[in-house]
Amino acid sequence: MLHVNNSIDPVENEFARDVIGGLSADAKTLPSRWLYDERGSALFEEITKLDEYYLTRAETSILQERQRDIADFVRSDAILVEYGAGAGVKTELVLAGLRDPRGYVPIDIADAFLAETSKRIASRFPSLWVRPIERNFLDVFEVPFDGSGGGRAGFFPGSTMGNLNTIEAQTLLTQMGRHLGDDGRAIIGVDLQKNVDTLLRAYDDSAGVTAAFNLNLLERINTELGADFRLEQFKHVARWNEIEKAVEMHLVSLCDQRVTLCERTFLFRTSETIHTESSRKYTPESFERLARSGGWRVAEAWQDADALFGLFGLIRC
């Protein structure tokens, strides 16, 4: 049964405001950050274990093989600030390799995942102080530090940087500079450009987990905002955008239909889509240009054996 809630004020409710604005556009779209409610976050963790999703395996191999190099780059006695912490599995590899890490600040919009990750990290590394922040990492906010000195290092693993458009990426890089200071370091994961078939399989797996992840956004809108999306009348599709060098995720309407939300009606034509995510793919050169536009430069670059994925160590320009 659908949840009906027509009392939501889209002016006060950020989720409602984003959904109504996105569905009102000529080319319908929804911000990818809303994919990550509790169920969406759990589904994404399933995606990272799929055969087609090479990104996590490639990045993990770098973190394991380059653990000492990463520790040298971060330096000892550091506070690690993770943007979009999620389950924090890769973070454990980094923290285990660091020399006398002092603190860990996970930042995530999914509060349940954030609490679980913070508890697990604090249990595994009892000498660390852990200060979770429940925020969208693109918001303006302050990061708590204990004031006892030592370096600061940002950690932004996975391919989330690719989900950000140029302005958003520059905003995050600038904010990281403000949080981490002039002497700060940052380690950022980037999915590298490669064969398009390999890319598309990673975003449209044979088991349908990515499809469930994408369609869950419509279920979330139904549950939290009282909409009446019929999920069986939409299909998940992954497409390659050659101009943007990005894999795009879309939800395609399978028929002419209408959806109501917050006392508004939205019409969908057959084959019309809702664009829910872009995942941009970089070359080392294009990422270097992006980093410099946000006040950083690449000091270290590590890749897996097959050159599928890159981890970049940044210092301030």
N, C-alpha and C positions, 0 to 999 in steps of 0.2 A: 504494500500500500504506500502511495506517495505521501510525503509529509507536506502539509499545506501551511504556509506562514506568510500571510499577506501584510503583516504588521512591520516587516523589516524596512527600515529607512535606509535607502542606498546612500544617502548623504553621510550617515553615521557609520555604516557598515562597509569597510574597505573591500571585502570580498564581493559584496553585492554591487558596489560601485564599479569594480573592475569587470565583473561579468556583464552587467548591463551596458557599460561602455563598449566592451569588446563585441558583444552581439549586435549592437546598434550600428557598427561600422559597415561600410559597403563590402569590405572583405572581412568577414567575421574572424575574430581572434580571441584567445584567452591567454593571460600571462602564465608562463610555464611554472612559476613558483607555486601556483595553487594546485598543481598535481600532487604536492607532497603533504597530504594530510596523513593521519596515522596509517591508514590502509595503503595509500599511495606510496609512502616511504617503505612499508614492508614489501610491497610488490616490486619496488625498485631494487631492494636488496636481493630479491629472487632473480631479477634480470641480470644482476652482476655475476650470478653463478651459471648462466646459460652458456652453452658451447658457442653460440653465435656472437655473444657479447665478449669480444676479445679484450676490451679496454681494461677491465679490472685485472685480468691475468697479466697483461703486458706491464701495467703500472706497478703491480705487486712485485714482478720480477726485478724491476728497476730498484724499488725500495729495498729489496733483499740484497741484491748484488752490489748496490752502491751505498749501503748503510753507513760505512765508515766515511765515505766522501761527503755524504749528507751531514753527518755529525761534524765534520771539519768545517763545512760551510756554515752551519748554524752557530757553531761555537759552544763552549760550555756555559753552564749556569743560565740557560736561556728559558724564557717563557714562550711557549708555543701557543699561538692564536690561530684557531682553525675556523675558517669561514665555510658555512654549510656543512656542519660536522657529520650529520647523518648517524650511521651506526658506529663510526669512528674506528673501524677495523684496521684500516691502513695506518691510522694514527698510532696504534700500538707498535707497529714496526718502527716508526720514526722515533717515538719516545724510548723504546727499548735500546735503540742505537745511540741516542744522545748521551753526552757526558754531563752528568749531574744536572738534568733539567730541573727547573725550579717551580714552574707552574704551567697550567694548561687552561686555556679559555676556549671552550667550544661554543660556537654561535650557530643557531639553527632556528627555523621557524616552527618546526614540529616539536612541541613541548614534550610529548611522551617519549620520543626517540632521544631527545636531549637529556632528559632525566636518566634514562637507562644508560646512555653512553657515559654520562658524568659519573654515575655510580660505579660502572665497570672499570673505568680508567682509574678512579680514586682507589678502588680495591686492589688493582694490579700494581699501581705505583703509589704506595702509601706515603712516600716522602713528598709527593707533589701537592700543592694546593690547587684546587679545581674550582673555577668560577664560571659556570655556564651562563650564557646570555640568550634569552629567547627573543630573537629579533630577525627580521629580514636583513641580510647582510648588506643590502643596498641602502637601508635606512641610515640616517645620521644618528650615531650614538657613541658613547664613551666606553672604553674598555678598562675594567678595574685592574690595576697593578698593585703589588704590595709595597712598592717604594724602596726596595732594598737593592736596587741596581741590577746589573746583569743585562744581557742582550734580549731582544725581542725578535721573534721569527713568525711570519705568517705562513700558514699552510692551507692551500686550496687545491686538494687533490681531485681526481676524477676528471671529467671533461666539462664541468659546469661553466668554466670560463667561456666555452663555446656556445653556451645557451644565452649569453649576454650579447646584446647588440653593441656597437662601438661605443656609444655614449655610456651605456651601463657598465661596460668593461672599464672605461676610463674613470667612471665614478668610483668603482670598487678599488681600482689601483690607487687612486688619489686618497681614498679613505684608509686603505692599508698603510699608505705613507704617513698619514696623520696618526694612526694608532701605533705604528711601530717605530716612528722616529727616524731621524736622519741616518742613524747607524743601524737601522733595522734590516733584516733579511727577509726574503719571501721565497717560498717554493711553490710553484704553480704547475699543475698538470694540464697538458694540452694533447688532444687527439690530433694526429698528423694526417695530412691528405694521403689518400691511397685509392685502390681500386673501388669503384662505386658499388659494385655488387657486394663486396665485403662490408661496406658501410651500411647498405640498405638491409642486409641480413641482420646486422646488429640491432636495428631498430624495428624489425618486423619478424620476430623469431617464430619458428615452426610450432612451438608449444602455445603461442598466443598470450604469453605473459605481458609483453609490451602492449598488446591490444587491450588487455584487462587494465593495465596501468593507465592508459590514455582514456578509456571509457569510464574509469572510476571518477574522473573529473566531473562528468555529467551526473553520476550518482551523488557526488558530493554536493553539487548545485541543487539537486532534488532534495537531499536530506537537510541541508543547512539553510537553503533559501526558498524552499517550497515550490520549486519548479516541477514541471511534468514532462521532462525528457523521457522518451521511450528508448532505452538503450539499444534494443534490438533493431531500431530503425536508423542506427548509425554504425559506421564501419571505420576501424583504424586503418590508416594508410601512411606509409613512409615514402617520401619523395626526395630526390636530389635536386638542389637548386645550384646550378652551375655558376650563376653570377655571384651568389653569396658564398659559394663554396661551403654549403651547409646541407645536412639532412634535415628535412622538415617533417614533423608529425602533424597529421590532420585527422579530424573526425568528419567523415563524409556522410551526408544525408542520403539515405537510400530511397527516399520518396519525397514528394511534396508534402510538407507538414507544417504545423504551427506549434509553438511552445510558449507557455505562459510562465511569467516570473515577475513577482512583485507588482502584480496588477498591470503588467505590460505583456504584449503579444509579439513574438518574433517569428517571422515566416522563413521557411527553408525551402529552397527548390531542390529537386532531385539532382544529386551530384554536387550541390553546394557544400563547402567545407568550413569547418572551424579550425584555424591554424593554432595549434596548442604549444608547439615547441620548435625552435631551430637549434641545431647543434653544429656550429661552425667548426670547420677543420682548418688547421694552420700548417704552414711550412715554418721551419725555424726562422726564416727571414721575415715572414709576415707577423709572427708573434713578437719578434724583436721590435718591429715598428710599433706594434700595439703597446708593448711594455714602456717604450720611451715616451709615448703620448701620455702615459699616466705617471711619469716621473721616475721610472725605473730603467735599468739596463740589465741585460743578460750577462751574468758573470760565469755561470756554469750551465751546461746542457747535458742531460743524460737521456739515452734512448734504450729501449729493449733491443734484443738481438735482431728482431725482424723489422726494426724501425717503424713500428705501428704507433707508438705512443712516445711522448716526450715529457720529461720533468725539467723545469727550468728554474735555476737558482738566480734570483734577482737581488741587486743592490741598488741603492738610490743613485740617481744621476748626479 
